[in-house]
Amino acid sequence: MTQTTPARQRLSFDRIAYAYDDYNMHPPEVAAQVGQTIAEETGRNALVLELGIGTARIAQPVADAGCRVIGIDLSAEMLRKAQEKGFSRLMRGNLLHLPLRDASVDAVLVVHVLHHIADWRSALAEAMRVLRPGGVLIQGNDWIDPESCVRRMRGVLRQAVIDLKPSMKPPGAGAAFTQALAHLGGDGGRERIAASWYNHASPATLLTRMASRVHQETWPLDDQLLAASLDRVRTYAESQWEDLTAEQEFERRFVITVTRKVAA
């Protein structure tokens, strides 16, 4: 999923597009369940706009579940990957200026996008503008067991970045998004687990992926900051696990937050 702000970050999304699905695609049965759950919330045949559609990894299962999905993204390479899958209802554009009329869609879908946008409040205002009264805005999030090596090592990476460069602290979080939507006419929102499954990963694999900039957290980091942060992550991993190559099983979930736009 991609964003709309600094040029350096936009180029990162283009650069990672070729491998995005390799590391972020849900298993087929999980993708189908996610699509069905979202379709239940939007209603069958709903016109759904996905902001930051990327490679259509979420949009395609939603379309397969019976919705009419259109998507917008700034990254030409991400959109090209979506087109290669046969997804054609695509627009290249800025999420802060959506090329759609007021109240023109039944639902807006946002997955891993808002935390990449400095002016995410304006992006949410645009999303609510094009959403019809009574429609839903659905935020999607990949939840990972907080005790897993994946979450623990990502947490160390994020903290290292903040310690080394405080200006890199993320601009918003889920609770802030929900509060902003309430001010924009949302009903307060509710959470729902769309799918739950198990994955495997080793600390060594995670270190390699971080070093190769597969994880989104690494995309905005310059080489020096990434190297310094990874030193801390590697030291932490070595202190926690004797064999960094041993794979560990952990639970994953795809969680959605559904906010309904209160009718005028």
N, C-alpha and C positions, 0 to 999 in steps of 0.2 A: 504494500500500500504506500502511496506516495504523497508528497506534500507540495507546498506552494511557495516556500520562502527562499532562503539564501541560495545563490547560484551554486556555491560549492556543494551544498547538500543535494540540490537537484541533480547535479552530475553524478553523485554517488548512487542515486536511484537508477539512473540510466546504466551505470557501470555494473550494478549488481543484478540487473534484470535477467541476465542469461541463467543465473543460478538460483533465483529467488524461489521458484517452485521446488527445487531439489531439497531445500531446507525448511520450507514453510508450508508445503502442501499437506493437507489433512489426508489420512487414509480414505479410500473411496467410500467405505461404509460410514465413516465419521462425517465426511463432506455431505453425503446424502442426508444424514440426520440433521446436520446444521441447516441445510437448505429447507427441509421440511418444517423445522421449528420456526424459522424466520417467516416462511410462507403462512404458517398458522397465525402468526402475529399480524402480518400485513393484510391477510385475506387473499384468496386465490384470484389470479388475474390482476392483482394490484400493480400499479405503475410504480416501480421502485427505482430511486436514484441512488447509486453508490458513489460516495465521495472518495476519491483516491482509489479507484477500482483496481489499479495495478494490473496484475496478470489474470484477473477475474477468478481467483481461487475461491472466493466466497460468492461472487455474483453468478457464476455458472450453476452451482448447485441450487441457488435460489430460483434461477430461471427454469431449471429442470423440474423444480417443485411446482411450477405453474404460474410464476409471476412474470411480468414484463419488466425486464431490468435494463436500465440505461446507466452508463458510467462515465465519469469525468476524471481525468488525471492530467498532471503536468508532464509526466515522463513519457517521451515518445517511444522509448524502448520497452517500457512496461506495457504500453498500449499495443505495441507490435506483437508482444508475446500473447496478449489476450486475443488479438486478431488471428494469430496462428492456431488458436484453439477453436476458431469458428465463431468467436463472440464479436459481433459487428456493431452493436448499438453503443458507440463510443464517441466521446468528445475530448479533445485536448483543450484544457483551460485551467483557469485559476479558481480555486475554491472560494476565494473572497469575492468573486464576481461571477456568479453562476448565470449562464446564458439561458435562463428559463423564466417563465412568467410567475407571478405570485400565485400561490395555492394551486400549482399545476401538477403535483405528484402526490400519490397516496402514502408513500413512505420514503424515508431517507435512511440509508445504511452507511455507517461509519465504522471502519475497522482499522485500528492501529494508524490513525491519521492525526488526530487532534494534538497529541503530544509533540508532533513534529512542527506544528505551526505556532509561531510566536504570537500572532494575533488570532488565537483560536476562538476568542469571543465573537469576532466578526464573522468567522467561518460558520459558527453555530447560528448567528443571526441570519446569515444567508440561507442556511439549511431550513430554518424555521419559516423564512419568507416564502420559499417555494413549496413548502409542505401545506397541504390543505387542512383546514380545521377538522379535527377528528382523526387525522392521520397520525402515524407513529414515526418517531425517530429512534432507530435501533443502533446502539453502540455495541460492537463486538470486541471481545477480549479473550486471548488465549491464556488461561489460568494454568499455572504449573505448581505442583506441590512445593510449598515454601521450604520444606526440609530436604528437598532433592539437591543434588550437586549442581544442577542447572540453575535453580533459583539462587542458591547460596553464592555461586561464583559470579552470577550476573549482579547480585547485590554488592559484592566486593568491587566489581568493576565500576558500577555506578558511583559508589562511595569514593573510590580512588579518583575518579574524574572530578567529582565535586571538591575533594580535598586539594587536588592539584590545580584546578581551574574553576573556582566557585561560580563564575559567570555561565558555566555550562549546565547549571542546575535546571532540570526540566521546568517549563513554565506553568504546568497545570497537572491535575490528577483527576481521577474519576469523580470524587465528591465535588470538586470545583466545577466540573462540566455539568453535573446534575443541578447545582445551584444556579448556574448561568441559564440553563434551559428553563428552570422554574420562572426566572425573570422574563423569559421570552415567550411565556405562555404554555410551558409544559406542565404536566400534572404531578411531577415529583419523581416519576419513574419507578420501575420495579425490575428486579433481577430474575433471570431464569437460566438454568443450565441447559444448553442446547445439546451438548454431547459430552461424554466422559469416556476416556480410554487410557491405555498404558503405553509408554514409550521406554526406550533404553538409550543410555548415553554414558560415556566415560568422561572423567575430568580431562584426560588428554585430548579427546576429540573436541571438547568445548574450547580448550586453549587454542587448538589449531583453527577452529572456526572463528574465534575472536581475532586471532592474528591475521586471518585472511579476509577480515571485514565482512563476514557473512551476517553476523548479528547486527540488527539495526542500531543498537547502542553505539557501535563503533564507527558508523558512517560519518558523523560530523567531526570526528576526532582527527587532528593532524597526526602525522607519523610519530612525532616526538611524544605527544601526550598519550597516544595509544601504547607505545612501547613502555612508557613509565607506568601506566595503569596495569598493563599485563604483567609486569614484574611483580606487582602486589598480588594480583590474582594467582599467579604461579606459586608464589611463596605461601599464600593461604592454602591452596590446594595441596601442596606438599606437606603442610602441617596437619591436614585433616585426613588424607587417605594415603595409605602405604603404597598401594598400587594404582597409579593414575590411569592405567590402561584398562582396569576392570570396569565392565559396564554395570550400570545401576538401573534398576527399574523404578519408574516414578509415574504418578498419575498426572494426566492432563485433562483439562476441561475447556470447552468453548462456552463462554458465559456471555449472555446478552443482557443489556439494560434497555428496557422498552419505555420510552417516554411518549405519551399521547399529547398532541397539541389540542388544548382545550378549545372547543368550538366558540367562535365569536358570538 
